[in-house]
Amino acid sequence: MGSEQSNGGGAGRRPVYVTLAGLPLRIELEWPFRRSGAGADFYVLHGDLHLESGEGLHCLVALQMTLTVKEVLPSLEPADVEAPAINILRKEIDRKQLEFLKSPKRVPVPFSARQYSFKRRQWDFAKASEEQVAELVRRKVYWNSKLGAARVWIADPTDAQYVSSPASRLLEAASRLPRWLCLEGEYATATPDLLAEGATIEADMRAALDALEKKHAFERG
């Protein structure tokens, strides 16, 4: 699985996935998808999104896959559905639909055809600019390195799907960041300059979290 390779050196440790706004997430999914009870026509997968901010914030979710989406997937095994599941969750955070708390409240998240192009038969998430792709790569290497990864898999197809690009675009972005990372094949390690940028990258995370929290506070009145 891509999630194993993307860790690049921490066997058994889940990789950190970063949103376009800069929020670092460790995503735990409780496989397998199960048919919903009470006659509902969808499948459910529970998950826990841990915000790697050191504050114990997380978001419990229940991904609700529609039958329409199930029919276009080869199977409900992680190899076929883990990447879009992770990216739907990242997309919902991009849209400020999910909130990080310290409570056990579980939030339903639609796993629907909204992010799937039936015409092109592929998932369609963020249309990221070159600058956004480069910053995603930079932040990914920083967070995974800080949290213990010896090296970080840049060509992770889950990230490529998230920015609606081939993995080669991520590698090209990485190749233009020699000050921040050392690229060897499909893997990268953080340079001292990147680790020294921690205060700035973590300030970006805090700004993104503040914007998300303000949106939910406004909705609660």
PyMOL CGO cylinders between C-alpha atoms (Angstrom):
from pymol import cmd
from pymol.cgo import CYLINDER

trace = [
    CYLINDER, 0.00, 0.00, 0.00, 1.05, 3.57, -0.67, 0.3, 1, 1, 1, 1, 1, 1,
    CYLINDER, 1.05, 3.57, -0.67, 0.58, 4.46, 2.98, 0.3, 1, 1, 1, 1, 1, 1,
    CYLINDER, 0.58, 4.46, 2.98, 3.37, 2.08, 3.95, 0.3, 1, 1, 1, 1, 1, 1,
    CYLINDER, 3.37, 2.08, 3.95, 5.77, 3.38, 1.32, 0.3, 1, 1, 1, 1, 1, 1,
    CYLINDER, 5.77, 3.38, 1.32, 5.04, 7.03, 1.97, 0.3, 1, 1, 1, 1, 1, 1,
    CYLINDER, 5.04, 7.03, 1.97, 6.41, 6.70, 5.45, 0.3, 1, 1, 1, 1, 1, 1,
    CYLINDER, 6.41, 6.70, 5.45, 9.74, 5.76, 3.93, 0.3, 1, 1, 1, 1, 1, 1,
    CYLINDER, 9.74, 5.76, 3.93, 11.45, 4.49, 7.04, 0.3, 1, 1, 1, 1, 1, 1,
    CYLINDER, 11.45, 4.49, 7.04, 9.10, 4.27, 10.01, 0.3, 1, 1, 1, 1, 1, 1,
    CYLINDER, 9.10, 4.27, 10.01, 7.74, 0.75, 9.69, 0.3, 1, 1, 1, 1, 1, 1,
    CYLINDER, 7.74, 0.75, 9.69, 4.16, 0.48, 10.90, 0.3, 1, 1, 1, 1, 1, 1,
    CYLINDER, 4.16, 0.48, 10.90, 3.77, 4.23, 11.47, 0.3, 1, 1, 1, 1, 1, 1,
    CYLINDER, 3.77, 4.23, 11.47, 1.11, 6.00, 9.47, 0.3, 1, 1, 1, 1, 1, 1,
    CYLINDER, 1.11, 6.00, 9.47, 2.31, 8.84, 7.24, 0.3, 1, 1, 1, 1, 1, 1,
    CYLINDER, 2.31, 8.84, 7.24, 1.22, 12.42, 7.75, 0.3, 1, 1, 1, 1, 1, 1,
    CYLINDER, 1.22, 12.42, 7.75, -0.98, 13.83, 4.99, 0.3, 1, 1, 1, 1, 1, 1,
    CYLINDER, -0.98, 13.83, 4.99, -1.08, 17.61, 4.63, 0.3, 1, 1, 1, 1, 1, 1,
    CYLINDER, -1.08, 17.61, 4.63, -4.00, 19.72, 3.37, 0.3, 1, 1, 1, 1, 1, 1,
    CYLINDER, -4.00, 19.72, 3.37, -3.48, 22.52, 0.87, 0.3, 1, 1, 1, 1, 1, 1,
    CYLINDER, -3.48, 22.52, 0.87, -4.00, 25.00, 3.72, 0.3, 1, 1, 1, 1, 1, 1,
    CYLINDER, -4.00, 25.00, 3.72, -1.16, 23.37, 5.68, 0.3, 1, 1, 1, 1, 1, 1,
    CYLINDER, -1.16, 23.37, 5.68, -2.92, 21.19, 8.27, 0.3, 1, 1, 1, 1, 1, 1,
    CYLINDER, -2.92, 21.19, 8.27, -0.92, 17.99, 9.01, 0.3, 1, 1, 1, 1, 1, 1,
    CYLINDER, -0.92, 17.99, 9.01, -3.13, 14.94, 9.56, 0.3, 1, 1, 1, 1, 1, 1,
    CYLINDER, -3.13, 14.94, 9.56, -2.58, 11.38, 10.66, 0.3, 1, 1, 1, 1, 1, 1,
    CYLINDER, -2.58, 11.38, 10.66, -5.61, 9.53, 9.36, 0.3, 1, 1, 1, 1, 1, 1,
    CYLINDER, -5.61, 9.53, 9.36, -6.71, 6.22, 10.91, 0.3, 1, 1, 1, 1, 1, 1,
    CYLINDER, -6.71, 6.22, 10.91, -9.40, 4.29, 9.04, 0.3, 1, 1, 1, 1, 1, 1,
    CYLINDER, -9.40, 4.29, 9.04, -11.23, 1.35, 10.63, 0.3, 1, 1, 1, 1, 1, 1,
    CYLINDER, -11.23, 1.35, 10.63, -11.50, -1.15, 7.76, 0.3, 1, 1, 1, 1, 1, 1,
    CYLINDER, -11.50, -1.15, 7.76, -13.61, -2.58, 6.25, 0.3, 1, 1, 1, 1, 1, 1,
    CYLINDER, -13.61, -2.58, 6.25, -16.53, -0.59, 4.85, 0.3, 1, 1, 1, 1, 1, 1,
    CYLINDER, -16.53, -0.59, 4.85, -19.75, -2.04, 6.25, 0.3, 1, 1, 1, 1, 1, 1,
    CYLINDER, -19.75, -2.04, 6.25, -23.30, -1.92, 4.94, 0.3, 1, 1, 1, 1, 1, 1,
    CYLINDER, -23.30, -1.92, 4.94, -25.30, 0.60, 6.93, 0.3, 1, 1, 1, 1, 1, 1,
    CYLINDER, -25.30, 0.60, 6.93, -28.11, -0.75, 9.08, 0.3, 1, 1, 1, 1, 1, 1,
    CYLINDER, -28.11, -0.75, 9.08, -31.71, 0.42, 9.29, 0.3, 1, 1, 1, 1, 1, 1,
    CYLINDER, -31.71, 0.42, 9.29, -32.22, -0.07, 5.55, 0.3, 1, 1, 1, 1, 1, 1,
    CYLINDER, -32.22, -0.07, 5.55, -29.98, 2.81, 4.47, 0.3, 1, 1, 1, 1, 1, 1,
    CYLINDER, -29.98, 2.81, 4.47, -28.47, 2.46, 0.98, 0.3, 1, 1, 1, 1, 1, 1,
    CYLINDER, -28.47, 2.46, 0.98, -24.83, 3.24, 1.75, 0.3, 1, 1, 1, 1, 1, 1,
    CYLINDER, -24.83, 3.24, 1.75, -21.67, 1.74, 3.21, 0.3, 1, 1, 1, 1, 1, 1,
    CYLINDER, -21.67, 1.74, 3.21, -19.91, 3.18, 6.25, 0.3, 1, 1, 1, 1, 1, 1,
    CYLINDER, -19.91, 3.18, 6.25, -16.25, 3.43, 7.24, 0.3, 1, 1, 1, 1, 1, 1,
    CYLINDER, -16.25, 3.43, 7.24, -15.28, 4.99, 10.56, 0.3, 1, 1, 1, 1, 1, 1,
    CYLINDER, -15.28, 4.99, 10.56, -12.12, 7.04, 10.89, 0.3, 1, 1, 1, 1, 1, 1,
    CYLINDER, -12.12, 7.04, 10.89, -10.20, 9.34, 13.18, 0.3, 1, 1, 1, 1, 1, 1,
    CYLINDER, -10.20, 9.34, 13.18, -8.32, 12.39, 11.88, 0.3, 1, 1, 1, 1, 1, 1,
    CYLINDER, -8.32, 12.39, 11.88, -5.58, 13.45, 14.29, 0.3, 1, 1, 1, 1, 1, 1,
    CYLINDER, -5.58, 13.45, 14.29, -4.27, 16.98, 13.88, 0.3, 1, 1, 1, 1, 1, 1,
    CYLINDER, -4.27, 16.98, 13.88, -0.53, 16.82, 14.52, 0.3, 1, 1, 1, 1, 1, 1,
    CYLINDER, -0.53, 16.82, 14.52, -0.48, 20.07, 16.47, 0.3, 1, 1, 1, 1, 1, 1,
    CYLINDER, -0.48, 20.07, 16.47, 0.42, 18.57, 19.83, 0.3, 1, 1, 1, 1, 1, 1,
    CYLINDER, 0.42, 18.57, 19.83, -2.90, 19.67, 21.35, 0.3, 1, 1, 1, 1, 1, 1,
    CYLINDER, -2.90, 19.67, 21.35, -4.78, 16.38, 21.20, 0.3, 1, 1, 1, 1, 1, 1,
    CYLINDER, -4.78, 16.38, 21.20, -7.27, 17.69, 18.63, 0.3, 1, 1, 1, 1, 1, 1,
    CYLINDER, -7.27, 17.69, 18.63, -8.96, 15.21, 16.34, 0.3, 1, 1, 1, 1, 1, 1,
    CYLINDER, -8.96, 15.21, 16.34, -12.11, 14.63, 14.29, 0.3, 1, 1, 1, 1, 1, 1,
    CYLINDER, -12.11, 14.63, 14.29, -14.08, 11.38, 14.39, 0.3, 1, 1, 1, 1, 1, 1,
    CYLINDER, -14.08, 11.38, 14.39, -15.81, 10.72, 11.08, 0.3, 1, 1, 1, 1, 1, 1,
    CYLINDER, -15.81, 10.72, 11.08, -18.17, 8.23, 9.47, 0.3, 1, 1, 1, 1, 1, 1,
    CYLINDER, -18.17, 8.23, 9.47, -17.58, 8.08, 5.73, 0.3, 1, 1, 1, 1, 1, 1,
    CYLINDER, -17.58, 8.08, 5.73, -20.87, 7.24, 4.03, 0.3, 1, 1, 1, 1, 1, 1,
    CYLINDER, -20.87, 7.24, 4.03, -20.30, 5.73, 0.57, 0.3, 1, 1, 1, 1, 1, 1,
    CYLINDER, -20.30, 5.73, 0.57, -23.24, 5.84, -1.81, 0.3, 1, 1, 1, 1, 1, 1,
    CYLINDER, -23.24, 5.84, -1.81, -24.14, 2.84, -3.97, 0.3, 1, 1, 1, 1, 1, 1,
    CYLINDER, -24.14, 2.84, -3.97, -23.41, 4.96, -7.06, 0.3, 1, 1, 1, 1, 1, 1,
    CYLINDER, -23.41, 4.96, -7.06, -19.77, 5.28, -6.01, 0.3, 1, 1, 1, 1, 1, 1,
    CYLINDER, -19.77, 5.28, -6.01, -19.51, 1.66, -4.92, 0.3, 1, 1, 1, 1, 1, 1,
    CYLINDER, -19.51, 1.66, -4.92, -20.48, 0.56, -8.42, 0.3, 1, 1, 1, 1, 1, 1,
    CYLINDER, -20.48, 0.56, -8.42, -17.53, 2.38, -10.05, 0.3, 1, 1, 1, 1, 1, 1,
    CYLINDER, -17.53, 2.38, -10.05, -14.92, 0.97, -7.64, 0.3, 1, 1, 1, 1, 1, 1,
    CYLINDER, -14.92, 0.97, -7.64, -13.14, -2.34, -8.36, 0.3, 1, 1, 1, 1, 1, 1,
    CYLINDER, -13.14, -2.34, -8.36, -13.64, -3.34, -4.70, 0.3, 1, 1, 1, 1, 1, 1,
    CYLINDER, -13.64, -3.34, -4.70, -14.02, -1.96, -1.19, 0.3, 1, 1, 1, 1, 1, 1,
    CYLINDER, -14.02, -1.96, -1.19, -10.52, -3.12, -0.26, 0.3, 1, 1, 1, 1, 1, 1,
    CYLINDER, -10.52, -3.12, -0.26, -8.01, -0.49, 0.93, 0.3, 1, 1, 1, 1, 1, 1,
    CYLINDER, -8.01, -0.49, 0.93, -5.93, -0.89, -2.25, 0.3, 1, 1, 1, 1, 1, 1,
    CYLINDER, -5.93, -0.89, -2.25, -8.86, 0.46, -4.29, 0.3, 1, 1, 1, 1, 1, 1,
    CYLINDER, -8.86, 0.46, -4.29, -10.55, 2.90, -1.94, 0.3, 1, 1, 1, 1, 1, 1,
    CYLINDER, -10.55, 2.90, -1.94, -8.05, 4.19, 0.65, 0.3, 1, 1, 1, 1, 1, 1,
    CYLINDER, -8.05, 4.19, 0.65, -6.69, 7.04, -1.51, 0.3, 1, 1, 1, 1, 1, 1,
    CYLINDER, -6.69, 7.04, -1.51, -10.09, 8.58, -2.40, 0.3, 1, 1, 1, 1, 1, 1,
    CYLINDER, -10.09, 8.58, -2.40, -11.25, 8.10, 1.20, 0.3, 1, 1, 1, 1, 1, 1,
    CYLINDER, -11.25, 8.10, 1.20, -8.25, 10.07, 2.49, 0.3, 1, 1, 1, 1, 1, 1,
    CYLINDER, -8.25, 10.07, 2.49, -8.69, 12.74, -0.16, 0.3, 1, 1, 1, 1, 1, 1,
    CYLINDER, -8.69, 12.74, -0.16, -12.42, 13.17, 0.45, 0.3, 1, 1, 1, 1, 1, 1,
    CYLINDER, -12.42, 13.17, 0.45, -11.57, 13.84, 4.08, 0.3, 1, 1, 1, 1, 1, 1,
    CYLINDER, -11.57, 13.84, 4.08, -8.85, 16.33, 3.10, 0.3, 1, 1, 1, 1, 1, 1,
    CYLINDER, -8.85, 16.33, 3.10, -11.28, 18.00, 0.68, 0.3, 1, 1, 1, 1, 1, 1,
    CYLINDER, -11.28, 18.00, 0.68, -13.91, 18.36, 3.42, 0.3, 1, 1, 1, 1, 1, 1,
    CYLINDER, -13.91, 18.36, 3.42, -11.28, 20.04, 5.60, 0.3, 1, 1, 1, 1, 1, 1,
    CYLINDER, -11.28, 20.04, 5.60, -10.34, 22.31, 2.67, 0.3, 1, 1, 1, 1, 1, 1,
    CYLINDER, -10.34, 22.31, 2.67, -14.04, 23.27, 2.53, 0.3, 1, 1, 1, 1, 1, 1,
    CYLINDER, -14.04, 23.27, 2.53, -14.04, 23.85, 6.33, 0.3, 1, 1, 1, 1, 1, 1,
    CYLINDER, -14.04, 23.85, 6.33, -16.76, 21.25, 6.76, 0.3, 1, 1, 1, 1, 1, 1,
    CYLINDER, -16.76, 21.25, 6.76, -14.98, 19.36, 9.55, 0.3, 1, 1, 1, 1, 1, 1,
    CYLINDER, -14.98, 19.36, 9.55, -13.95, 20.63, 12.98, 0.3, 1, 1, 1, 1, 1, 1,
    CYLINDER, -13.95, 20.63, 12.98, -11.14, 19.42, 15.25, 0.3, 1, 1, 1, 1, 1, 1,
    CYLINDER, -11.14, 19.42, 15.25, -12.17, 18.89, 18.87, 0.3, 1, 1, 1, 1, 1, 1,
    CYLINDER, -12.17, 18.89, 18.87, -11.19, 16.94, 21.97, 0.3, 1, 1, 1, 1, 1, 1,
    CYLINDER, -11.19, 16.94, 21.97, -14.64, 15.34, 22.15, 0.3, 1, 1, 1, 1, 1, 1,
    CYLINDER, -14.64, 15.34, 22.15, -15.86, 11.90, 20.93, 0.3, 1, 1, 1, 1, 1, 1,
    CYLINDER, -15.86, 11.90, 20.93, -18.46, 13.39, 18.57, 0.3, 1, 1, 1, 1, 1, 1,
    CYLINDER, -18.46, 13.39, 18.57, -18.51, 11.50, 15.24, 0.3, 1, 1, 1, 1, 1, 1,
    CYLINDER, -18.51, 11.50, 15.24, -19.37, 13.45, 12.08, 0.3, 1, 1, 1, 1, 1, 1,
    CYLINDER, -19.37, 13.45, 12.08, -20.95, 11.90, 8.95, 0.3, 1, 1, 1, 1, 1, 1,
    CYLINDER, -20.95, 11.90, 8.95, -19.02, 12.63, 5.73, 0.3, 1, 1, 1, 1, 1, 1,
    CYLINDER, -19.02, 12.63, 5.73, -20.58, 11.86, 2.32, 0.3, 1, 1, 1, 1, 1, 1,
    CYLINDER, -20.58, 11.86, 2.32, -18.48, 9.58, 0.10, 0.3, 1, 1, 1, 1, 1, 1,
    CYLINDER, -18.48, 9.58, 0.10, -20.46, 10.45, -2.99, 0.3, 1, 1, 1, 1, 1, 1,
    CYLINDER, -20.46, 10.45, -2.99, -20.01, 11.02, -6.71, 0.3, 1, 1, 1, 1, 1, 1,
    CYLINDER, -20.01, 11.02, -6.71, -19.45, 14.75, -6.15, 0.3, 1, 1, 1, 1, 1, 1,
    CYLINDER, -19.45, 14.75, -6.15, -15.68, 14.26, -6.47, 0.3, 1, 1, 1, 1, 1, 1,
    CYLINDER, -15.68, 14.26, -6.47, -15.84, 11.64, -9.25, 0.3, 1, 1, 1, 1, 1, 1,
    CYLINDER, -15.84, 11.64, -9.25, -15.86, 12.35, -12.99, 0.3, 1, 1, 1, 1, 1, 1,
    CYLINDER, -15.86, 12.35, -12.99, -17.92, 9.68, -14.72, 0.3, 1, 1, 1, 1, 1, 1,
    CYLINDER, -17.92, 9.68, -14.72, -16.91, 11.10, -18.11, 0.3, 1, 1, 1, 1, 1, 1,
    CYLINDER, -16.91, 11.10, -18.11, -13.18, 10.64, -17.41, 0.3, 1, 1, 1, 1, 1, 1,
    CYLINDER, -13.18, 10.64, -17.41, -13.71, 7.75, -14.98, 0.3, 1, 1, 1, 1, 1, 1,
    CYLINDER, -13.71, 7.75, -14.98, -11.42, 9.21, -12.34, 0.3, 1, 1, 1, 1, 1, 1,
    CYLINDER, -11.42, 9.21, -12.34, -11.48, 11.11, -9.07, 0.3, 1, 1, 1, 1, 1, 1,
    CYLINDER, -11.48, 11.11, -9.07, -11.35, 14.89, -9.34, 0.3, 1, 1, 1, 1, 1, 1,
    CYLINDER, -11.35, 14.89, -9.34, -10.20, 16.79, -6.25, 0.3, 1, 1, 1, 1, 1, 1,
    CYLINDER, -10.20, 16.79, -6.25, -8.22, 20.03, -5.97, 0.3, 1, 1, 1, 1, 1, 1,
    CYLINDER, -8.22, 20.03, -5.97, -7.00, 21.95, -9.01, 0.3, 1, 1, 1, 1, 1, 1,
    CYLINDER, -7.00, 21.95, -9.01, -3.74, 22.97, -7.39, 0.3, 1, 1, 1, 1, 1, 1,
    CYLINDER, -3.74, 22.97, -7.39, -1.40, 25.60, -8.81, 0.3, 1, 1, 1, 1, 1, 1,
    CYLINDER, -1.40, 25.60, -8.81, 2.34, 25.00, -9.19, 0.3, 1, 1, 1, 1, 1, 1,
    CYLINDER, 2.34, 25.00, -9.19, 2.93, 27.06, -6.04, 0.3, 1, 1, 1, 1, 1, 1,
    CYLINDER, 2.93, 27.06, -6.04, 0.37, 25.03, -4.08, 0.3, 1, 1, 1, 1, 1, 1,
    CYLINDER, 0.37, 25.03, -4.08, 1.89, 21.72, -5.20, 0.3, 1, 1, 1, 1, 1, 1,
    CYLINDER, 1.89, 21.72, -5.20, 5.39, 22.87, -4.23, 0.3, 1, 1, 1, 1, 1, 1,
    CYLINDER, 5.39, 22.87, -4.23, 4.19, 24.05, -0.82, 0.3, 1, 1, 1, 1, 1, 1,
    CYLINDER, 4.19, 24.05, -0.82, 2.30, 20.80, -0.26, 0.3, 1, 1, 1, 1, 1, 1,
    CYLINDER, 2.30, 20.80, -0.26, 5.50, 18.85, -0.96, 0.3, 1, 1, 1, 1, 1, 1,
    CYLINDER, 5.50, 18.85, -0.96, 7.57, 21.11, 1.28, 0.3, 1, 1, 1, 1, 1, 1,
    CYLINDER, 7.57, 21.11, 1.28, 5.14, 20.87, 4.19, 0.3, 1, 1, 1, 1, 1, 1,
    CYLINDER, 5.14, 20.87, 4.19, 4.76, 17.12, 3.76, 0.3, 1, 1, 1, 1, 1, 1,
    CYLINDER, 4.76, 17.12, 3.76, 8.52, 16.58, 4.03, 0.3, 1, 1, 1, 1, 1, 1,
    CYLINDER, 8.52, 16.58, 4.03, 8.73, 18.89, 7.04, 0.3, 1, 1, 1, 1, 1, 1,
    CYLINDER, 8.73, 18.89, 7.04, 5.91, 17.28, 9.03, 0.3, 1, 1, 1, 1, 1, 1,
    CYLINDER, 5.91, 17.28, 9.03, 6.84, 13.68, 8.29, 0.3, 1, 1, 1, 1, 1, 1,
    CYLINDER, 6.84, 13.68, 8.29, 10.48, 14.39, 9.10, 0.3, 1, 1, 1, 1, 1, 1,
    CYLINDER, 10.48, 14.39, 9.10, 9.62, 16.17, 12.33, 0.3, 1, 1, 1, 1, 1, 1,
    CYLINDER, 9.62, 16.17, 12.33, 7.40, 13.25, 13.39, 0.3, 1, 1, 1, 1, 1, 1,
    CYLINDER, 7.40, 13.25, 13.39, 10.03, 10.59, 12.82, 0.3, 1, 1, 1, 1, 1, 1,
    CYLINDER, 10.03, 10.59, 12.82, 10.17, 9.53, 9.16, 0.3, 1, 1, 1, 1, 1, 1,
    CYLINDER, 10.17, 9.53, 9.16, 13.70, 8.89, 7.92, 0.3, 1, 1, 1, 1, 1, 1,
    CYLINDER, 13.70, 8.89, 7.92, 12.62, 9.73, 4.38, 0.3, 1, 1, 1, 1, 1, 1,
    CYLINDER, 12.62, 9.73, 4.38, 9.37, 10.75, 2.71, 0.3, 1, 1, 1, 1, 1, 1,
    CYLINDER, 9.37, 10.75, 2.71, 7.75, 9.29, -0.40, 0.3, 1, 1, 1, 1, 1, 1,
    CYLINDER, 7.75, 9.29, -0.40, 7.11, 12.19, -2.77, 0.3, 1, 1, 1, 1, 1, 1,
    CYLINDER, 7.11, 12.19, -2.77, 5.46, 10.18, -5.57, 0.3, 1, 1, 1, 1, 1, 1,
    CYLINDER, 5.46, 10.18, -5.57, 2.63, 8.94, -3.32, 0.3, 1, 1, 1, 1, 1, 1,
    CYLINDER, 2.63, 8.94, -3.32, -0.38, 8.38, -5.64, 0.3, 1, 1, 1, 1, 1, 1,
    CYLINDER, -0.38, 8.38, -5.64, -2.72, 9.51, -2.85, 0.3, 1, 1, 1, 1, 1, 1,
    CYLINDER, -2.72, 9.51, -2.85, -1.15, 12.99, -2.93, 0.3, 1, 1, 1, 1, 1, 1,
    CYLINDER, -1.15, 12.99, -2.93, -1.12, 12.95, -6.72, 0.3, 1, 1, 1, 1, 1, 1,
    CYLINDER, -1.12, 12.95, -6.72, -4.85, 12.18, -6.74, 0.3, 1, 1, 1, 1, 1, 1,
    CYLINDER, -4.85, 12.18, -6.74, -5.48, 14.94, -4.19, 0.3, 1, 1, 1, 1, 1, 1,
    CYLINDER, -5.48, 14.94, -4.19, -3.98, 17.61, -6.49, 0.3, 1, 1, 1, 1, 1, 1,
    CYLINDER, -3.98, 17.61, -6.49, -5.46, 16.00, -9.65, 0.3, 1, 1, 1, 1, 1, 1,
    CYLINDER, -5.46, 16.00, -9.65, -2.03, 15.44, -11.17, 0.3, 1, 1, 1, 1, 1, 1,
    CYLINDER, -2.03, 15.44, -11.17, 0.36, 12.63, -12.11, 0.3, 1, 1, 1, 1, 1, 1,
    CYLINDER, 0.36, 12.63, -12.11, 2.96, 11.71, -9.52, 0.3, 1, 1, 1, 1, 1, 1,
    CYLINDER, 2.96, 11.71, -9.52, 5.60, 13.13, -11.87, 0.3, 1, 1, 1, 1, 1, 1,
    CYLINDER, 5.60, 13.13, -11.87, 4.28, 16.63, -11.11, 0.3, 1, 1, 1, 1, 1, 1,
    CYLINDER, 4.28, 16.63, -11.11, 5.04, 16.13, -7.42, 0.3, 1, 1, 1, 1, 1, 1,
    CYLINDER, 5.04, 16.13, -7.42, 8.55, 14.95, -8.25, 0.3, 1, 1, 1, 1, 1, 1,
    CYLINDER, 8.55, 14.95, -8.25, 9.10, 17.93, -10.55, 0.3, 1, 1, 1, 1, 1, 1,
    CYLINDER, 9.10, 17.93, -10.55, 8.00, 20.27, -7.76, 0.3, 1, 1, 1, 1, 1, 1,
    CYLINDER, 8.00, 20.27, -7.76, 10.38, 18.53, -5.34, 0.3, 1, 1, 1, 1, 1, 1,
    CYLINDER, 10.38, 18.53, -5.34, 13.26, 18.89, -7.79, 0.3, 1, 1, 1, 1, 1, 1,
    CYLINDER, 13.26, 18.89, -7.79, 12.79, 22.67, -7.68, 0.3, 1, 1, 1, 1, 1, 1,
    CYLINDER, 12.79, 22.67, -7.68, 13.21, 22.78, -3.89, 0.3, 1, 1, 1, 1, 1, 1,
    CYLINDER, 13.21, 22.78, -3.89, 16.90, 21.91, -3.35, 0.3, 1, 1, 1, 1, 1, 1,
    CYLINDER, 16.90, 21.91, -3.35, 17.17, 24.37, -0.45, 0.3, 1, 1, 1, 1, 1, 1,
    CYLINDER, 17.17, 24.37, -0.45, 14.43, 22.56, 1.46, 0.3, 1, 1, 1, 1, 1, 1,
    CYLINDER, 14.43, 22.56, 1.46, 14.85, 18.89, 0.64, 0.3, 1, 1, 1, 1, 1, 1,
    CYLINDER, 14.85, 18.89, 0.64, 17.27, 16.31, -0.73, 0.3, 1, 1, 1, 1, 1, 1,
    CYLINDER, 17.27, 16.31, -0.73, 15.61, 14.24, -3.43, 0.3, 1, 1, 1, 1, 1, 1,
    CYLINDER, 15.61, 14.24, -3.43, 16.78, 10.70, -4.15, 0.3, 1, 1, 1, 1, 1, 1,
    CYLINDER, 16.78, 10.70, -4.15, 14.59, 8.97, -6.70, 0.3, 1, 1, 1, 1, 1, 1,
    CYLINDER, 14.59, 8.97, -6.70, 11.01, 9.13, -5.43, 0.3, 1, 1, 1, 1, 1, 1,
    CYLINDER, 11.01, 9.13, -5.43, 12.03, 9.89, -1.83, 0.3, 1, 1, 1, 1, 1, 1,
    CYLINDER, 12.03, 9.89, -1.83, 13.17, 13.03, -0.04, 0.3, 1, 1, 1, 1, 1, 1,
    CYLINDER, 13.17, 13.03, -0.04, 14.77, 14.01, 3.25, 0.3, 1, 1, 1, 1, 1, 1,
    CYLINDER, 14.77, 14.01, 3.25, 14.53, 17.39, 4.95, 0.3, 1, 1, 1, 1, 1, 1,
    CYLINDER, 14.53, 17.39, 4.95, 17.48, 19.77, 4.82, 0.3, 1, 1, 1, 1, 1, 1,
    CYLINDER, 17.48, 19.77, 4.82, 18.57, 21.75, 7.90, 0.3, 1, 1, 1, 1, 1, 1,
    CYLINDER, 18.57, 21.75, 7.90, 17.06, 24.83, 6.23, 0.3, 1, 1, 1, 1, 1, 1,
    CYLINDER, 17.06, 24.83, 6.23, 13.66, 23.15, 6.03, 0.3, 1, 1, 1, 1, 1, 1,
    CYLINDER, 13.66, 23.15, 6.03, 13.73, 22.04, 9.67, 0.3, 1, 1, 1, 1, 1, 1,
    CYLINDER, 13.73, 22.04, 9.67, 14.74, 25.59, 10.62, 0.3, 1, 1, 1, 1, 1, 1,
    CYLINDER, 14.74, 25.59, 10.62, 11.56, 26.81, 8.91, 0.3, 1, 1, 1, 1, 1, 1,
    CYLINDER, 11.56, 26.81, 8.91, 9.46, 24.97, 11.48, 0.3, 1, 1, 1, 1, 1, 1,
    CYLINDER, 9.46, 24.97, 11.48, 8.13, 28.12, 13.14, 0.3, 1, 1, 1, 1, 1, 1,
    CYLINDER, 8.13, 28.12, 13.14, 6.82, 29.46, 9.83, 0.3, 1, 1, 1, 1, 1, 1,
    CYLINDER, 6.82, 29.46, 9.83, 5.26, 26.17, 8.71, 0.3, 1, 1, 1, 1, 1, 1,
    CYLINDER, 5.26, 26.17, 8.71, 3.63, 25.66, 12.09, 0.3, 1, 1, 1, 1, 1, 1,
    CYLINDER, 3.63, 25.66, 12.09, 2.35, 29.24, 12.05, 0.3, 1, 1, 1, 1, 1, 1,
    CYLINDER, 2.35, 29.24, 12.05, 0.70, 28.42, 8.70, 0.3, 1, 1, 1, 1, 1, 1,
    CYLINDER, 0.70, 28.42, 8.70, -0.94, 25.42, 10.36, 0.3, 1, 1, 1, 1, 1, 1,
    CYLINDER, -0.94, 25.42, 10.36, -2.20, 27.59, 13.21, 0.3, 1, 1, 1, 1, 1, 1,
    CYLINDER, -2.20, 27.59, 13.21, -3.62, 30.18, 10.79, 0.3, 1, 1, 1, 1, 1, 1,
    CYLINDER, -3.62, 30.18, 10.79, -5.46, 27.45, 8.85, 0.3, 1, 1, 1, 1, 1, 1,
    CYLINDER, -5.46, 27.45, 8.85, -6.83, 25.96, 12.08, 0.3, 1, 1, 1, 1, 1, 1,
    CYLINDER, -6.83, 25.96, 12.08, -7.93, 29.40, 13.33, 0.3, 1, 1, 1, 1, 1, 1,
    CYLINDER, -7.93, 29.40, 13.33, -9.80, 30.03, 10.05, 0.3, 1, 1, 1, 1, 1, 1,
    CYLINDER, -9.80, 30.03, 10.05, -11.54, 26.67, 10.34, 0.3, 1, 1, 1, 1, 1, 1,
    CYLINDER, -11.54, 26.67, 10.34, -12.48, 27.24, 13.99, 0.3, 1, 1, 1, 1, 1, 1,
    CYLINDER, -12.48, 27.24, 13.99, -13.84, 30.73, 13.29, 0.3, 1, 1, 1, 1, 1, 1,
    CYLINDER, -13.84, 30.73, 13.29, -16.09, 29.34, 10.56, 0.3, 1, 1, 1, 1, 1, 1,
    CYLINDER, -16.09, 29.34, 10.56, -17.59, 26.74, 12.89, 0.3, 1, 1, 1, 1, 1, 1,
    CYLINDER, -17.59, 26.74, 12.89, -17.93, 29.24, 15.76, 0.3, 1, 1, 1, 1, 1, 1,
    CYLINDER, -17.93, 29.24, 15.76, -19.84, 31.57, 13.42, 0.3, 1, 1, 1, 1, 1, 1,
    CYLINDER, -19.84, 31.57, 13.42, -22.19, 28.76, 12.36, 0.3, 1, 1, 1, 1, 1, 1,
    CYLINDER, -22.19, 28.76, 12.36, -22.91, 27.90, 16.00, 0.3, 1, 1, 1, 1, 1, 1,
    CYLINDER, -22.91, 27.90, 16.00, -23.79, 31.55, 16.62, 0.3, 1, 1, 1, 1, 1, 1,
]
cmd.load_cgo(trace, "trace")
